[in-house]
Amino acid sequence: MSQKIITRFPPSPTGPMHIGNVRTALFNYLYAKQNSGDFIVRVEDTDKARSKKEHEEGMLESLEWLGLKRNGELWHQSERTEIYKKYLQKLIDLGKAYISTETEGDPTSPRLRGTWNREVIRFKNPNKQVTFEDLVRGTVGFDTRELGDFIIAKNLEEPLYHLAVVVDDFESGVTHVIRGEDHISNTPRQILLQEAIGAPRPVYAHLPLILASDRSKLSKRKHGESVSLGYYREKGYLPQAILNYMALLGWNPGTDQEIFTLDELIKVFNISKIHKGGAIFDEKKLEWMNKQHINLLSPEEKQKIIAREFDVTSVPVIDKTKVCWKDVSQSETLKHLERAVEIIKNNGDLMAYAIEMGKASPSQSRGRGNVLWPLRYALTGLEKSPDPFTLIAILGVEESIKRVEKVIELLK
C-alpha cells in the first residue's frame, strides 16, 4: 500500500496573511487533495515576542474564507515545548548536539558595557555534502561545512525554527514540503537534523517567488498593504477568483483554460508544471478574473457574497463632498459620470476611458481615480467597496445607471 500524502501549511502569526502565503497554502492543499491525502495546518508561534493571537485568528479565518479546509487538529509550537525538549536532550546524549557557552558584547563599547556569557545548544555538524531532489528545481546540492555548528535552541526550553519544524514534520507524518524558494537555504540544515533524529526525508518542492511589476519581491515594506490578502478582500474580490489567479502564478495547466473552480484545480494541478522563474502579480489580471467568476454566479449568489462584505444592495446615501476624487473639480467629475453612463448603456470599455482620462489629467496624482472613484462612490455611497466593474456586474446595468444618474442630478 502506498504512503498517504500529507502536506502542511505552517504560518507564523506575526502579521496579516501575505498574498504569497495564499499560494503556498493553495498548492499544498491541491497536491494533498488530488492524491486523497491530508492538508494540515500548524501555528509556528515560537517567536513569542512577535506572535499575536489576532494574527493567528485572522489567518485561520482566511483559510476558511478561501475554502482551504484543514485535516486533523491544529498544532501550536508554543504548546509543544516538552516534546522539543525530549529531542534536544536525545541529540545531546548522542553527542549530536552540545551546550555551548557564547561570549557576546564588545568590551570596547561604552554602550554595551563589556561582555557577558550565554548558553545555547548547537548542532554538531557532520560537515558533509547534502543533495536532494526538488520537484521544481531538480537536483540541488549543498556543502554543509560552511554552515558550521549552527544553533538549534536558546536552551532546552526554547527551541529555534529548524529544530521545531523538523520535529513537527516528523511527528505529523509530513511527506511533502511545498514552500517558497526563499526557504531553500533552510533545507540542508533541516536534512541534517532529520538524519540526526532518525526522521525520513520528505519530498521538497520550492515555489518561485511572487514579484511586483518591477520584478522585486513583494514585501510590505516596499509595497504596503497590497501584499496582504485582507487588502483584496476589502476591495471585494471573490475567494474563488483569488485562488484561481494565485494558482496561475508560477504554474500553468498546459492548456488555454484560465478560469477554474477549486474542484477543477484539484483535478488538473500538476506539480511538475510549476515554473522555476518568478511570477509577476498583476492586479489588472486579477480584476478581469474576478469579473469572470462573478459572471458565473447566479443573481442570488452574487447578492449573498457581496452582502457578507459590503452593504451595496441598499440605496446609497450620498455625501456630495465625497463624490470627487482628490483635487478633481465638481464640473470635471460631473463630465466623467455622464460619460460613464453613456459607456455603461452601450456596453463600452469603461476602463479604457478611465485610463485615457488618467493620462490626460494635468495632475498625476489623479490617475484613473478621477473616473473610477466617483463612479464607485455613486454606486455604493461607501468609501471602501468593490471596484465599479464588480459593482455593475452585481447590481445590473439598469440599477447602476439609476444610481449614477441620481448623483449626476445632485452635482448639477
C-alpha positions in Angstrom: 0.0 0.0 0.0 1.4 3.4 -1.0 2.2 6.0 1.7 -0.5 8.6 2.4 0.3 12.0 1.1 0.4 14.7 3.9 1.2 18.3 3.2 1.4 21.2 5.7 0.9 25.0 5.9 2.7 26.4 8.9 2.0 30.2 9.2 3.8 32.4 11.7 1.2 34.7 13.4 3.4 37.8 13.2 1.4 39.8 10.8 -1.6 39.7 8.3 -1.7 36.9 5.8 0.6 37.6 2.9 -0.7 37.0 -0.6 2.3 34.7 -1.1 1.1 32.6 1.8 -2.2 32.1 0.0 -0.4 30.5 -3.0 1.7 28.3 -0.7 -1.4 27.1 1.2 -3.2 26.5 -2.1 -0.5 24.4 -3.7 -0.2 22.3 -0.6 -4.0 21.9 -0.5 -4.2 21.0 -4.2 -1.5 18.4 -4.1 -2.9 16.7 -0.9 -6.4 16.6 -2.2 -5.7 15.3 -5.7 -3.7 12.5 -4.0 -6.5 11.7 -1.5 -4.2 13.0 1.2 -4.3 15.4 4.2 -3.7 19.1 4.3 -2.6 20.0 7.8 -2.1 23.4 9.4 0.1 24.3 12.4 0.9 27.6 14.0 4.6 28.4 14.3 4.5 30.7 17.3 7.8 30.1 19.0 8.6 33.8 18.5 6.6 34.8 21.5 7.5 38.5 21.2 6.1 38.9 17.7 3.4 36.3 17.6 -0.1 37.8 18.1 -3.4 35.9 18.7 -5.3 38.3 16.4 -2.9 37.4 13.5 -3.4 33.7 14.1 -7.2 34.1 14.2 -7.0 36.2 11.0 -5.0 33.5 9.2 -7.3 30.7 10.2 -10.4 32.7 9.2 -8.7 33.5 5.9 -8.2 29.8 5.2 -11.9 29.2 5.9 -12.9 32.1 3.7 -10.8 30.7 0.9 -12.3 27.2 1.3 -9.0 25.6 2.1 -10.2 23.3 4.9 -7.5 21.6 7.0 -7.5 18.0 8.2 -6.9 17.0 11.8 -6.1 19.0 14.9 -4.4 22.4 14.9 -0.9 22.4 16.4 0.7 25.3 18.2 4.5 25.1 18.5 4.3 27.1 21.7 2.4 24.2 23.3 5.0 21.6 22.4 8.0 22.6 24.5 8.3 19.3 26.3 8.3 17.4 23.0 11.1 19.5 21.6 13.0 19.3 24.9 12.9 15.5 24.6 14.5 15.6 21.1 17.1 18.2 22.2 18.2 16.1 25.2 18.4 13.0 23.0 20.6 14.8 20.5 22.9 16.0 23.4 23.0 12.5 24.9 24.0 11.0 21.5 26.7 13.6 21.0 24.9 15.2 18.0 24.4 18.5 19.8 26.1 20.3 22.6 25.7 23.1 25.0 27.9 26.0 24.0 28.9 29.0 26.1 28.8 32.0 23.9 30.5 35.3 24.7 28.7 38.4 23.5 29.2 42.1 23.5 32.1 44.4 22.8 34.4 45.3 25.7 35.4 48.5 23.9 31.8 49.7 23.6 30.7 52.1 26.4 27.1 51.5 25.4 27.3 47.7 25.8 29.4 48.0 28.9 31.6 45.0 28.4 30.8 41.3 27.6 28.6 38.6 29.0 28.1 34.9 28.5 25.0 32.9 27.5 24.5 29.2 26.8 22.9 27.9 23.6 22.5 24.5 22.1 24.4 23.9 18.9 24.1 21.1 16.4 27.3 19.2 15.8 27.6 19.5 12.0 28.9 16.3 10.3 30.3 18.5 7.6 29.0 16.6 4.6 27.6 17.2 1.1 23.8 17.2 1.1 21.9 16.5 -2.1 18.2 16.4 -2.6 15.7 16.1 -5.4 13.4 19.1 -5.7 10.1 18.6 -7.6 10.6 22.1 -9.1 14.3 22.6 -9.3 15.6 19.1 -9.9 18.8 18.0 -8.1 20.1 20.6 -5.5 23.3 20.2 -3.6 24.9 21.9 -0.6 28.3 21.7 1.1 27.2 22.0 4.7 30.7 22.7 6.0 30.0 26.4 5.5 27.1 26.2 8.0 29.3 25.4 10.9 27.8 24.1 14.1 24.6 26.0 13.9 22.3 26.9 16.9 19.2 24.9 17.2 17.9 26.2 20.6 18.4 29.0 23.0 18.2 26.4 25.8 16.2 23.2 26.4 13.0 25.3 26.9 13.4 27.4 23.8 13.9 25.6 20.5 14.6 27.6 17.3 12.9 27.2 14.0 15.0 24.5 12.3 14.6 22.0 15.2 10.9 22.7 15.8 9.9 22.4 12.2 11.8 19.1 11.7 10.3 17.5 14.8 6.8 18.7 13.8 7.1 17.4 10.2 8.3 14.1 11.6 5.6 13.6 14.2 2.8 14.7 11.9 4.0 12.4 9.1 4.5 15.1 6.5 5.6 13.6 3.2 5.9 16.7 1.0 7.2 20.1 1.9 5.9 22.7 -0.6 7.1 26.2 0.2 8.7 29.3 -1.3 12.1 29.3 -2.7 13.3 31.7 0.0 13.3 28.6 2.2 15.7 26.6 0.0 18.7 27.6 2.1 17.0 26.2 5.2 16.8 22.7 3.6 20.3 21.4 4.2 20.1 22.3 7.9 16.8 20.5 8.2 18.0 17.4 6.3 21.0 17.1 8.7 18.6 17.3 11.7 16.2 14.8 10.1 19.1 12.3 9.8 20.2 13.1 13.4 16.7 12.3 14.9 16.0 9.3 12.5 13.3 11.1 10.6 12.6 10.2 6.9 13.3 12.9 4.4 10.1 14.5 2.9 9.9 15.4 -0.7 10.7 19.0 -1.4 9.2 21.5 -3.9 10.3 25.1 -3.7 8.0 27.6 -5.4 9.1 30.6 -7.4 8.8 34.0 -5.7 5.8 36.3 -6.4 7.2 39.5 -7.8 5.9 43.1 -8.2 5.7 44.7 -11.6 9.3 45.9 -11.2 10.4 42.3 -10.6 11.2 43.0 -7.0 10.0 40.6 -4.3 6.5 41.6 -2.9 7.1 42.9 0.6 5.0 45.0 2.9 8.0 47.4 3.5 8.1 48.3 -0.2 4.6 47.6 -1.5 2.4 48.4 1.6 -0.9 46.8 2.3 -1.3 45.5 -1.3 0.7 42.4 -0.3 -1.9 41.2 2.2 -5.0 39.0 1.5 -7.1 41.4 3.6 -6.4 44.2 1.1 -8.1 42.2 -1.7 -10.9 41.1 0.5 -11.7 44.7 1.3 -11.8 45.5 -2.4 -14.4 42.9 -2.9 -12.5 40.2 -4.7 -14.2 36.7 -4.5 -12.2 33.9 -2.8 -12.6 31.7 -5.9 -11.1 34.4 -8.1 -8.2 34.9 -5.8 -7.5 31.1 -5.7 -7.8 30.9 -9.4 -5.4 33.7 -10.0 -2.9 32.6 -7.4 -2.9 29.1 -8.9 -1.7 30.5 -12.2 1.2 32.5 -10.6 4.1 30.2 -11.3 2.1 27.3 -12.6 0.4 26.6 -16.0 -2.1 23.8 -16.8 -0.7 23.4 -20.3 -4.0 24.4 -21.9 -5.7 27.7 -22.9 -8.2 27.4 -20.0 -7.8 30.2 -17.5 -11.0 30.1 -15.3 -11.0 27.2 -12.8 -13.1 26.4 -9.8 -11.3 24.9 -6.8 -12.5 21.4 -7.7 -11.3 21.8 -11.2 -7.9 22.9 -9.9 -7.7 19.8 -7.8 -8.2 17.7 -10.9 -5.8 19.4 -13.2 -3.0 20.6 -10.9 0.4 19.1 -11.8 3.2 19.9 -9.5 5.8 19.1 -12.2 4.5 22.1 -14.3 5.5 24.7 -11.7 7.8 27.2 -13.2 11.3 28.0 -11.8 11.2 31.7 -12.6 9.4 34.3 -10.5 5.8 35.2 -11.3 4.6 38.8 -11.6 1.5 39.8 -9.7 -0.8 41.8 -11.9 -3.9 43.2 -10.2 -5.5 44.1 -13.6 -5.5 40.4 -14.4 -7.0 39.6 -11.1 -9.7 42.2 -11.7 -10.5 40.5 -15.0 -10.6 37.1 -13.4 -12.8 38.3 -10.6 -15.4 39.6 -13.2 -15.3 36.2 -14.9 -16.1 34.4 -11.6 -18.9 37.0 -10.8 -20.4 36.2 -14.2 -20.5 32.5 -13.2 -22.7 33.3 -10.1 -26.4 33.3 -10.0 -28.0 36.6 -9.1 -28.8 35.2 -5.6 -25.2 34.1 -5.1 -23.9 37.5 -6.2 -26.2 39.2 -3.7 -25.2 36.8 -0.9 -21.5 37.0 -1.4 -21.3 40.8 -1.6 -23.8 41.3 1.2 -21.3 39.5 3.5 -18.6 42.0 2.7 -20.4 45.3 1.9 -23.8 46.8 2.0 -24.1 47.5 -1.7 -27.7 46.5 -2.3 -29.2 49.2 -0.1 -30.0 52.5 -1.7 -26.8 54.6 -1.1 -26.7 57.7 1.0 -24.5 60.1 -0.9 -22.4 62.8 0.7 -21.8 65.4 -2.0 -18.4 66.4 -0.6 -17.1 62.8 -1.1 -18.0 62.3 -4.7 -15.0 64.0 -6.3 -11.6 62.3 -6.3 -8.8 64.2 -4.6 -8.4 67.7 -6.3 -10.7 66.9 -9.2 -13.4 69.6 -9.6 -17.1 69.0 -9.4 -17.6 70.0 -13.0 -15.0 67.6 -14.2 -16.4 64.8 -12.1 -19.9 65.5 -13.5 -18.5 65.2 -17.0 -16.9 61.8 -16.2 -20.1 60.4 -14.6 -22.2 61.5 -17.6 -19.7 59.8 -20.0 -19.6 56.7 -17.8 -23.4 56.4 -18.0 -23.2 56.5 -21.8 -20.5 53.8 -21.8 -22.4 51.6 -19.5 -25.6 51.9 -21.6 -23.7 51.0 -24.7 -21.6 48.2 -23.1 -18.4 50.1 -23.9 -15.0 49.9 -22.4 -15.1 51.8 -19.2 -11.6 51.0 -18.2 -10.2 52.3 -21.5 -11.9 55.6 -20.8 -10.6 55.8 -17.2 -7.0 55.1 -18.5 -7.4 57.7 -21.2 -8.6 60.4 -18.7 -5.9 59.4 -16.3 -3.2 60.1 -18.9 -4.8 63.3 -20.0 -5.0 64.6 -16.4 -2.6 67.5 -15.6 -2.2 66.1 -12.1 -0.5 62.7 -12.0 -2.0 62.1 -8.5 -5.4 61.8 -10.1 -4.8 58.8 -12.5 -7.7 56.6 -13.2 -9.3 57.5 -9.9 -10.8 60.7 -11.4 -13.2 58.4 -13.2 -13.4 55.2 -11.1 -13.7 56.8 -7.6 -16.8 58.9 -8.2 -18.4 56.0 -10.1 -17.8 53.6 -7.3 -19.0 56.0 -4.7 -22.1 56.8 -6.7 -22.9 53.1 -6.9 -22.5 52.4 -3.1 -22.1 55.6 -1.1 -19.2 53.8 0.6 -15.5 54.8 0.7 -14.5 51.2 0.7 -16.2 48.9 -1.7 -15.6 46.6 -4.7 -14.4 48.2 -7.9 -17.1 49.7 -10.2 -16.9 46.8 -12.7 -17.7 44.3 -10.0 -20.5 46.5 -8.7 -22.1 46.9 -12.1 -21.9 43.1 -12.6 -23.7 42.7 -9.2 -26.2 45.5 -9.3 -27.0 45.1 -13.0 -26.9 47.8 -15.7 -30.3 49.3 -15.0 -29.8 49.7 -11.3 -26.2 51.0 -11.8 -27.3 53.7 -14.3 -30.2 54.7 -12.0 -27.8 55.3 -9.1 -25.2 57.2 -11.1 -27.9 59.4 -12.7 -29.1 60.4 -9.2 -25.6 61.6 -8.3 -25.3 63.4 -11.6 -28.5 65.4 -10.7 -27.0 66.1 -7.3 -23.9 67.6 -8.8 -25.7 69.8 -11.3 
